[in-house]
Amino acid sequence: MKLRRPGRETPPKRRTTGVVPVRPVSRENRPIQEDASGAAEAGQKLDRPSRPPLGERLAGSGLVRILKSRRLHFGIAGLLFSAVLALGAYRGYRYLYHSPHFGLKHVEISPTYHVDRETIIAMAGLAHGQNLFGISPAQVRKRLVRHPWIRSVTVSRTLPDTLHIEITEHESVAAILFSGELPCRAQSCSLENSPFYLINTEGEIFKRATPEELRQKVIITGVHRDLFHKNPRSVQRVIRRSLDLLKLYQENPSRPELSEIHHAHDVIVLFLKNVPCAIHLESTDLPRRLGYLDDLLAKMDLPLEKIRVIYLDDRENPSRIVVMPEPEPEPEPEPEPEPGSATGPVPPMTPVMAQ
């Protein structure tokens, strides 16, 4: 037995048979095996599908399908329309806000009594040729209502060059003087230090009053300033009650003119203007008590100049009226009477009672 080297193997020997393999040869003196392999490769080439052209391949791609979709067409059309619309809006904005065709040429202002036209135009900040669309009605209204006499403002525009301003002023019907404040002198009384305030028809305090503005105004007194700061609504109720009384009192033109309405708790004191006389009224059932006053003035022989106070403040008996006349001046000392002359003492002043 022969020993073999490790790691080296010899192939097994083929046993020879009686037939020797002969390699077939074709007529063209080529190996048949090579012709068969060539034919197989040609058949494979013929059986492989042919590659489509580039146009057909692009037509079937996803990019072409997206480019042909209607959504893309509508989107592009929408973008173009938006761009044209934005450009038109910008051009229109430029024309409206910069064209001299819409320059301010006319300002129509409603008639006013306390504010002149020049002051209104200056406060509104208006200028000739100013663009009408650049003027803000809200800003004009905000500037004008700062004036103390202006209560409300309505601003409107009329194309192409007109601005309308409708102004409603306060209507002063009375004035108020808070308790504890002394009226200023005529020489030193200015708008800054005036203790008087004007009141409109709604019972609202809207500005300080100058001496010129206090003419022919009834003064309301008896209201404390501290109460106005703590509870302004209660003060406004008092003012409205005073205005209602003033309106009721002025319904009869024969009644003497008033100068002051003073509030003293539940009693209202009316001071007459040209006569040093005061009328005390209980705050309830005022129309009835004023009717009693009219009857008294019509039947009384004593003139008002000689009456100090008229009391109509009896709550239990409203028809009870007490009239206090002015005290007569003390007579000058007379010379001593001669013996035998008859003189007597002067009777004292007594109130006059009217039922």
C-alpha positions as a Markdown table, in Angstrom:
| # | Residue | x | y | z |
|---|---|---|---|---|
| 1 | Met | 0.0 | 0.0 | 0.0 |
| 2 | Lys | 1.3 | 3.3 | -1.1 |
| 3 | Leu | 1.4 | 6.2 | 1.3 |
| 4 | Arg | -0.1 | 9.5 | 0.2 |
| 5 | Arg | 1.1 | 12.8 | 1.2 |
| 6 | Pro | -1.4 | 14.7 | 3.3 |
| 7 | Gly | -3.3 | 17.5 | 1.6 |
| 8 | Arg | -2.7 | 16.2 | -1.9 |
| 9 | Glu | -5.3 | 14.1 | -3.6 |
| 10 | Thr | -5.1 | 12.5 | -7.0 |
| 11 | Pro | -8.1 | 12.4 | -9.2 |
| 12 | Pro | -9.5 | 9.0 | -9.8 |
| 13 | Lys | -8.5 | 7.4 | -13.1 |
| 14 | Arg | -11.2 | 6.9 | -15.7 |
| 15 | Arg | -11.6 | 3.5 | -16.9 |
| 16 | Thr | -11.3 | 3.3 | -20.7 |
| 17 | Thr | -14.0 | 1.6 | -22.7 |
| 18 | Gly | -13.9 | 0.3 | -26.1 |
| 19 | Val | -15.6 | 3.4 | -27.6 |
| 20 | Val | -13.5 | 6.5 | -28.1 |
| 21 | Pro | -15.5 | 9.8 | -28.0 |
| 22 | Val | -15.2 | 11.7 | -31.3 |
| 23 | Arg | -16.0 | 15.3 | -31.5 |
| 24 | Pro | -18.6 | 16.0 | -34.1 |
| 25 | Val | -17.8 | 18.4 | -36.9 |
| 26 | Ser | -20.3 | 20.2 | -39.1 |
| 27 | Arg | -20.1 | 20.5 | -42.9 |
| 28 | Glu | -18.5 | 23.9 | -42.7 |
| 29 | Asn | -15.8 | 22.2 | -40.7 |
| 30 | Arg | -17.0 | 23.9 | -37.5 |
| 31 | Pro | -17.8 | 22.2 | -34.3 |
| 32 | Ile | -21.4 | 21.3 | -33.9 |
| 33 | Gln | -21.4 | 22.3 | -30.3 |
| 34 | Glu | -20.3 | 25.8 | -31.1 |
| 35 | Asp | -23.1 | 26.2 | -33.7 |
| 36 | Ala | -25.6 | 25.0 | -31.2 |
| 37 | Ser | -24.5 | 27.5 | -28.6 |
| 38 | Gly | -24.5 | 30.3 | -31.1 |
| 39 | Ala | -28.0 | 29.4 | -32.2 |
| 40 | Ala | -29.2 | 29.4 | -28.6 |
| 41 | Glu | -27.7 | 32.8 | -28.0 |
| 42 | Ala | -29.4 | 34.2 | -31.2 |
| 43 | Gly | -32.7 | 32.7 | -30.1 |
| 44 | Gln | -32.3 | 34.4 | -26.8 |
| 45 | Lys | -31.7 | 37.7 | -28.5 |
| 46 | Leu | -34.8 | 37.2 | -30.7 |
| 47 | Asp | -37.0 | 36.2 | -27.8 |
| 48 | Arg | -35.9 | 39.3 | -25.6 |
| 49 | Pro | -38.6 | 42.1 | -25.9 |
| 50 | Ser | -37.4 | 45.2 | -27.7 |
| 51 | Arg | -36.9 | 48.4 | -25.6 |
| 52 | Pro | -39.6 | 51.1 | -26.4 |
| 53 | Pro | -38.5 | 54.5 | -27.8 |
| 54 | Leu | -37.8 | 57.5 | -25.6 |
| 55 | Gly | -41.0 | 59.3 | -26.5 |
| 56 | Glu | -43.1 | 56.4 | -25.4 |
| 57 | Arg | -41.1 | 55.9 | -22.2 |
| 58 | Leu | -41.6 | 59.7 | -21.3 |
| 59 | Ala | -45.3 | 59.5 | -22.2 |
| 60 | Gly | -45.8 | 56.9 | -19.6 |
| 61 | Ser | -43.7 | 58.5 | -16.8 |
| 62 | Gly | -45.2 | 60.1 | -13.7 |
| 63 | Leu | -43.9 | 63.6 | -14.5 |
| 64 | Val | -45.8 | 63.7 | -17.8 |
| 65 | Arg | -49.0 | 62.6 | -16.1 |
| 66 | Ile | -48.6 | 65.3 | -13.5 |
| 67 | Leu | -48.0 | 67.9 | -16.2 |
| 68 | Lys | -51.1 | 66.8 | -18.1 |
| 69 | Ser | -53.3 | 66.7 | -15.0 |
| 70 | Arg | -56.2 | 69.3 | -14.7 |
| 71 | Arg | -55.4 | 70.1 | -11.2 |
| 72 | Leu | -52.0 | 71.5 | -12.2 |
| 73 | His | -53.7 | 73.5 | -15.0 |
| 74 | Phe | -56.3 | 75.0 | -12.6 |
| 75 | Gly | -53.6 | 75.8 | -10.1 |
| 76 | Ile | -51.5 | 77.6 | -12.6 |
| 77 | Ala | -54.5 | 79.5 | -13.8 |
| 78 | Gly | -55.4 | 80.4 | -10.2 |
| 79 | Leu | -52.0 | 81.7 | -9.5 |
| 80 | Leu | -52.0 | 83.8 | -12.7 |
| 81 | Phe | -55.4 | 85.2 | -11.8 |
| 82 | Ser | -54.3 | 86.0 | -8.3 |
| 83 | Ala | -51.2 | 87.8 | -9.6 |
| 84 | Val | -53.3 | 89.9 | -12.0 |
| 85 | Leu | -55.8 | 90.7 | -9.3 |
| 86 | Ala | -53.0 | 91.7 | -6.9 |
| 87 | Leu | -51.4 | 93.9 | -9.5 |
| 88 | Gly | -54.8 | 95.5 | -10.3 |
| 89 | Ala | -55.4 | 96.1 | -6.6 |
| 90 | Tyr | -52.0 | 97.7 | -6.1 |
| 91 | Arg | -52.5 | 100.0 | -9.1 |
| 92 | Gly | -56.0 | 100.9 | -7.8 |
| 93 | Tyr | -54.6 | 101.7 | -4.4 |
| 94 | Arg | -51.9 | 103.9 | -5.9 |
| 95 | Tyr | -54.5 | 105.7 | -7.9 |
| 96 | Leu | -56.9 | 106.3 | -5.1 |
| 97 | Tyr | -54.4 | 107.4 | -2.5 |
| 98 | His | -52.1 | 109.4 | -4.7 |
| 99 | Ser | -54.2 | 110.9 | -7.5 |
| 100 | Pro | -54.9 | 114.6 | -7.2 |
| 101 | His | -58.4 | 113.9 | -8.4 |
| 102 | Phe | -59.3 | 112.9 | -4.9 |
| 103 | Gly | -57.7 | 115.9 | -3.2 |
| 104 | Leu | -59.7 | 117.6 | -0.5 |
| 105 | Lys | -61.3 | 120.8 | -1.8 |
| 106 | His | -64.5 | 121.4 | 0.1 |
| 107 | Val | -65.3 | 121.0 | 3.9 |
| 108 | Glu | -68.9 | 121.3 | 4.8 |
| 109 | Ile | -69.5 | 121.9 | 8.5 |
| 110 | Ser | -72.9 | 122.2 | 10.3 |
| 111 | Pro | -73.7 | 125.5 | 11.9 |
| 112 | Thr | -72.2 | 125.8 | 15.4 |
| 113 | Tyr | -72.6 | 128.5 | 18.1 |
| 114 | His | -69.7 | 128.1 | 20.4 |
| 115 | Val | -67.0 | 126.8 | 18.0 |
| 116 | Asp | -65.9 | 128.6 | 14.9 |
| 117 | Arg | -65.0 | 127.0 | 11.5 |
| 118 | Glu | -61.2 | 127.7 | 11.8 |
| 119 | Thr | -61.0 | 126.0 | 15.1 |
| 120 | Ile | -62.8 | 122.9 | 13.8 |
| 121 | Ile | -60.5 | 122.6 | 10.7 |
| 122 | Ala | -57.4 | 123.1 | 12.8 |
| 123 | Met | -58.4 | 120.5 | 15.4 |
| 124 | Ala | -59.4 | 118.0 | 12.7 |
| 125 | Gly | -56.0 | 118.4 | 11.1 |
| 126 | Leu | -57.4 | 119.1 | 7.6 |
| 127 | Ala | -55.5 | 120.7 | 4.7 |
| 128 | His | -56.4 | 121.7 | 1.2 |
| 129 | Gly | -55.4 | 119.1 | -1.3 |
| 130 | Gln | -55.2 | 116.3 | 1.3 |
| 131 | Asn | -56.1 | 112.9 | -0.1 |
| 132 | Leu | -59.7 | 112.2 | 0.8 |
| 133 | Phe | -59.1 | 108.5 | 1.3 |
| 134 | Gly | -56.2 | 109.3 | 3.6 |
| 135 | Ile | -58.5 | 111.1 | 6.0 |
| 136 | Ser | -59.8 | 108.8 | 8.7 |
| 137 | Pro | -63.3 | 109.8 | 9.9 |
| 138 | Ala | -62.7 | 108.1 | 13.2 |
| 139 | Gln | -59.6 | 110.1 | 13.9 |
| 140 | Val | -61.3 | 113.4 | 12.9 |
| 141 | Arg | -64.2 | 112.5 | 15.3 |
| 142 | Lys | -61.7 | 111.6 | 18.1 |
| 143 | Arg | -59.9 | 115.0 | 17.7 |
| 144 | Leu | -63.0 | 117.1 | 17.6 |
| 145 | Val | -64.8 | 115.6 | 20.7 |
| 146 | Arg | -61.9 | 116.9 | 22.8 |
| 147 | His | -63.4 | 120.3 | 22.6 |
| 148 | Pro | -65.5 | 120.9 | 25.7 |
| 149 | Trp | -68.5 | 122.4 | 23.8 |
| 150 | Ile | -68.7 | 119.5 | 21.2 |
| 151 | Arg | -70.8 | 116.6 | 22.3 |
| 152 | Ser | -70.9 | 114.4 | 19.2 |
| 153 | Val | -69.4 | 114.4 | 15.7 |
| 154 | Thr | -70.4 | 112.6 | 12.5 |
| 155 | Val | -67.9 | 112.6 | 9.6 |
| 156 | Ser | -68.7 | 111.4 | 6.1 |
| 157 | Arg | -67.0 | 111.7 | 2.6 |
| 158 | Thr | -68.5 | 112.5 | -0.8 |
| 159 | Leu | -66.4 | 111.6 | -3.8 |
| 160 | Pro | -64.3 | 113.0 | -5.2 |
| 161 | Asp | -63.3 | 116.0 | -3.0 |
| 162 | Thr | -65.8 | 116.8 | -0.2 |
| 163 | Leu | -65.8 | 116.1 | 3.5 |
| 164 | His | -68.9 | 116.5 | 5.7 |
| 165 | Ile | -68.7 | 117.2 | 9.4 |
| 166 | Glu | -71.9 | 117.2 | 11.5 |
| 167 | Ile | -71.4 | 118.6 | 15.0 |
| 168 | Thr | -73.7 | 118.5 | 18.0 |
| 169 | Glu | -72.9 | 121.0 | 20.7 |
| 170 | His | -73.8 | 120.9 | 24.4 |
| 171 | Glu | -76.7 | 123.0 | 25.4 |
| 172 | Ser | -76.1 | 124.5 | 28.8 |
| 173 | Val | -79.2 | 125.0 | 30.9 |
| 174 | Ala | -77.7 | 125.6 | 34.3 |
| 175 | Ala | -74.5 | 125.7 | 36.4 |
| 176 | Ile | -73.4 | 124.1 | 39.6 |
| 177 | Leu | -71.3 | 125.4 | 42.5 |
| 178 | Phe | -70.0 | 122.7 | 44.8 |
| 179 | Ser | -70.3 | 123.2 | 48.5 |
| 180 | Gly | -67.1 | 124.6 | 50.2 |
| 181 | Glu | -65.9 | 126.4 | 47.1 |
| 182 | Leu | -66.1 | 130.2 | 47.0 |
| 183 | Pro | -67.0 | 132.0 | 43.8 |
| 184 | Cys | -64.1 | 133.9 | 42.3 |
| 185 | Arg | -64.0 | 137.7 | 41.7 |
| 186 | Ala | -64.9 | 139.0 | 38.3 |
| 187 | Gln | -61.4 | 140.5 | 37.7 |
| 188 | Ser | -59.5 | 137.2 | 38.6 |
| 189 | Cys | -62.1 | 134.7 | 37.4 |
| 190 | Ser | -60.7 | 132.7 | 34.5 |
| 191 | Leu | -61.5 | 129.3 | 33.0 |
| 192 | Glu | -58.7 | 127.6 | 35.1 |
| 193 | Asn | -59.8 | 128.8 | 38.5 |
| 194 | Ser | -63.6 | 129.1 | 38.0 |
| 195 | Pro | -65.5 | 127.0 | 40.6 |
| 196 | Phe | -68.6 | 127.0 | 38.4 |
| 197 | Tyr | -69.4 | 124.2 | 36.0 |
| 198 | Leu | -71.9 | 124.1 | 33.2 |
| 199 | Ile | -74.6 | 121.5 | 33.0 |
| 200 | Asn | -76.3 | 120.3 | 29.8 |
| 201 | Thr | -79.8 | 119.1 | 29.2 |
| 202 | Glu | -78.9 | 115.5 | 30.3 |
| 203 | Gly | -77.7 | 116.6 | 33.7 |
| 204 | Glu | -74.0 | 116.1 | 32.7 |
| 205 | Ile | -71.2 | 118.4 | 33.9 |
| 206 | Phe | -69.2 | 119.1 | 30.7 |
| 207 | Lys | -66.9 | 122.1 | 31.4 |
| 208 | Arg | -65.9 | 125.0 | 33.7 |
| 209 | Ala | -67.9 | 128.2 | 33.3 |
| 210 | Thr | -66.6 | 131.7 | 32.7 |
| 211 | Pro | -68.5 | 134.7 | 34.0 |
| 212 | Glu | -69.8 | 135.4 | 30.5 |
| 213 | Glu | -71.2 | 131.8 | 30.3 |
| 214 | Leu | -72.9 | 132.2 | 33.7 |
| 215 | Arg | -75.2 | 134.9 | 32.5 |
| 216 | Gln | -78.9 | 134.0 | 32.7 |
| 217 | Lys | -78.0 | 130.7 | 34.2 |
| 218 | Val | -79.6 | 129.2 | 37.4 |
| 219 | Ile | -76.9 | 128.0 | 39.9 |
| 220 | Ile | -77.4 | 124.7 | 41.7 |
| 221 | Thr | -75.8 | 124.5 | 45.1 |
| 222 | Gly | -75.8 | 122.2 | 48.2 |
| 223 | Val | -73.8 | 119.4 | 46.5 |
| 224 | His | -70.5 | 118.4 | 47.9 |
| 225 | Arg | -67.5 | 117.7 | 45.6 |
| 226 | Asp | -66.5 | 114.6 | 47.7 |
| 227 | Leu | -69.9 | 113.1 | 46.9 |
| 228 | Phe | -69.3 | 113.8 | 43.2 |
| 229 | His | -66.0 | 111.9 | 43.3 |
| 230 | Lys | -67.4 | 109.0 | 45.3 |
| 231 | Asn | -70.8 | 108.6 | 43.7 |
| 232 | Pro | -71.2 | 110.7 | 40.5 |
| 233 | Arg | -74.4 | 109.0 | 39.6 |
| 234 | Ser | -76.1 | 110.2 | 42.8 |
| 235 | Val | -75.0 | 113.7 | 42.0 |
| 236 | Gln | -76.3 | 113.4 | 38.5 |
| 237 | Arg | -79.7 | 112.3 | 40.0 |
| 238 | Val | -79.7 | 115.5 | 42.2 |
| 239 | Ile | -78.9 | 117.6 | 39.1 |
| 240 | Arg | -81.6 | 116.0 | 37.1 |
| 241 | Arg | -84.1 | 116.6 | 39.9 |
| 242 | Ser | -83.1 | 120.2 | 39.9 |
| 243 | Leu | -83.5 | 120.5 | 36.2 |
| 244 | Asp | -87.0 | 118.9 | 36.3 |
| 245 | Leu | -87.9 | 121.4 | 39.0 |
| 246 | Leu | -86.6 | 124.3 | 37.0 |
| 247 | Lys | -88.5 | 123.2 | 33.9 |
| 248 | Leu | -91.7 | 122.8 | 36.0 |
| 249 | Tyr | -91.2 | 126.2 | 37.6 |
| 250 | Gln | -90.6 | 127.9 | 34.2 |
| 251 | Glu | -93.9 | 126.6 | 32.8 |
| 252 | Asn | -95.7 | 129.5 | 34.4 |
| 253 | Pro | -94.2 | 132.8 | 33.0 |
| 254 | Ser | -95.8 | 134.8 | 35.8 |
| 255 | Arg | -93.6 | 133.3 | 38.5 |
| 256 | Pro | -90.6 | 135.4 | 39.5 |
| 257 | Glu | -87.3 | 134.5 | 37.9 |
| 258 | Leu | -84.9 | 132.2 | 39.8 |
| 259 | Ser | -81.2 | 132.7 | 40.5 |
| 260 | Glu | -80.4 | 129.6 | 42.6 |
| 261 | Ile | -81.6 | 126.2 | 43.6 |
| 262 | His | -80.2 | 125.0 | 46.9 |
| 263 | His | -80.5 | 121.4 | 48.1 |
| 264 | Ala | -80.7 | 121.0 | 51.9 |
| 265 | His | -81.5 | 117.3 | 52.5 |
| 266 | Asp | -85.3 | 116.9 | 51.8 |
| 267 | Val | -85.9 | 120.6 | 51.3 |
| 268 | Ile | -85.3 | 122.6 | 48.2 |
| 269 | Val | -84.7 | 126.3 | 48.6 |
| 270 | Leu | -85.5 | 128.6 | 45.6 |
| 271 | Phe | -83.7 | 132.0 | 45.6 |
| 272 | Leu | -85.3 | 134.7 | 43.5 |
| 273 | Lys | -83.2 | 136.7 | 41.1 |
| 274 | Asn | -84.2 | 140.3 | 41.6 |
| 275 | Val | -85.9 | 140.0 | 45.0 |
| 276 | Pro | -84.2 | 139.0 | 48.3 |
| 277 | Cys | -86.8 | 136.3 | 48.9 |
| 278 | Ala | -86.3 | 132.5 | 49.4 |
| 279 | Ile | -89.0 | 129.9 | 48.9 |
| 280 | His | -88.7 | 126.6 | 50.9 |
| 281 | Leu | -90.2 | 123.6 | 49.1 |
| 282 | Glu | -90.5 | 120.0 | 50.4 |
| 283 | Ser | -89.1 | 117.7 | 47.7 |
| 284 | Thr | -92.2 | 115.6 | 47.4 |
| 285 | Asp | -95.3 | 116.6 | 45.3 |
| 286 | Leu | -93.6 | 119.6 | 43.8 |
| 287 | Pro | -96.4 | 120.5 | 41.2 |
| 288 | Arg | -99.0 | 120.7 | 43.9 |
| 289 | Arg | -96.8 | 122.9 | 46.1 |
| 290 | Leu | -96.0 | 125.2 | 43.2 |
| 291 | Gly | -99.7 | 125.5 | 42.6 |
| 292 | Tyr | -100.1 | 126.7 | 46.3 |
| 293 | Leu | -97.3 | 129.2 | 45.6 |
| 294 | Asp | -99.2 | 130.6 | 42.6 |
| 295 | Asp | -102.3 | 131.0 | 44.6 |
| 296 | Leu | -100.4 | 132.8 | 47.3 |
| 297 | Leu | -98.7 | 135.2 | 45.0 |
| 298 | Ala | -102.0 | 136.0 | 43.3 |
| 299 | Lys | -103.9 | 136.8 | 46.5 |
| 300 | Met | -101.1 | 138.3 | 48.6 |
| 301 | Asp | -101.2 | 142.1 | 48.9 |
| 302 | Leu | -97.6 | 142.3 | 50.3 |
| 303 | Pro | -95.0 | 142.7 | 47.5 |
| 304 | Leu | -92.2 | 140.2 | 47.3 |
| 305 | Glu | -89.6 | 142.9 | 48.0 |
| 306 | Lys | -90.9 | 143.0 | 51.6 |
| 307 | Ile | -91.0 | 139.2 | 52.1 |
| 308 | Arg | -87.9 | 137.3 | 53.4 |
| 309 | Val | -89.0 | 133.7 | 53.3 |
| 310 | Ile | -92.0 | 131.7 | 52.1 |
| 311 | Tyr | -92.3 | 128.2 | 53.7 |
| 312 | Leu | -94.1 | 125.4 | 51.8 |
| 313 | Asp | -92.2 | 122.5 | 53.4 |
| 314 | Asp | -94.8 | 121.1 | 55.7 |
| 315 | Arg | -95.0 | 117.4 | 54.9 |
| 316 | Glu | -98.0 | 116.6 | 57.0 |
| 317 | Asn | -100.0 | 119.6 | 55.8 |
| 318 | Pro | -98.8 | 120.6 | 52.3 |
| 319 | Ser | -101.3 | 123.5 | 52.0 |
| 320 | Arg | -99.9 | 125.2 | 55.1 |
| 321 | Ile | -97.9 | 128.2 | 54.1 |
| 322 | Val | -95.8 | 130.4 | 56.3 |
| 323 | Val | -94.7 | 133.9 | 55.1 |
| 324 | Met | -91.9 | 135.8 | 56.9 |
| 325 | Pro | -91.8 | 139.4 | 55.9 |
| 326 | Glu | -88.8 | 141.6 | 56.0 |
| 327 | Pro | -88.2 | 143.3 | 59.3 |
| 328 | Glu | -89.1 | 147.0 | 59.1 |
| 329 | Pro | -86.1 | 149.3 | 59.5 |
| 330 | Glu | -85.7 | 150.7 | 63.0 |
| 331 | Pro | -87.1 | 154.2 | 63.1 |
| 332 | Glu | -84.8 | 157.1 | 63.8 |
| 333 | Pro | -84.8 | 158.3 | 67.3 |
| 334 | Glu | -87.6 | 160.8 | 67.7 |
| 335 | Pro | -87.3 | 163.7 | 70.0 |
| 336 | Glu | -88.8 | 163.4 | 73.4 |
| 337 | Pro | -92.5 | 164.0 | 73.4 |
| 338 | Glu | -93.8 | 167.1 | 74.8 |
| 339 | Pro | -95.9 | 166.8 | 77.9 |
| 340 | Gly | -99.4 | 165.9 | 77.1 |
| 341 | Ser | -98.7 | 164.1 | 73.8 |
| 342 | Ala | -100.0 | 160.5 | 73.2 |
| 343 | Thr | -97.5 | 157.9 | 72.0 |
| 344 | Gly | -97.4 | 154.2 | 72.1 |
| 345 | Pro | -95.0 | 151.3 | 71.6 |
| 346 | Val | -94.6 | 149.8 | 68.0 |
| 347 | Pro | -96.0 | 146.3 | 67.8 |
| 348 | Pro | -93.5 | 143.5 | 67.2 |
| 349 | Met | -93.2 | 141.7 | 63.8 |
| 350 | Thr | -95.2 | 138.5 | 63.6 |
| 351 | Pro | -95.3 | 135.9 | 60.8 |
| 352 | Val | -98.2 | 135.8 | 58.4 |
| 353 | Met | -100.0 | 132.4 | 58.3 |
| 354 | Ala | -101.8 | 131.4 | 55.1 |
| 355 | Gln | -104.0 | 128.3 | 54.8 |
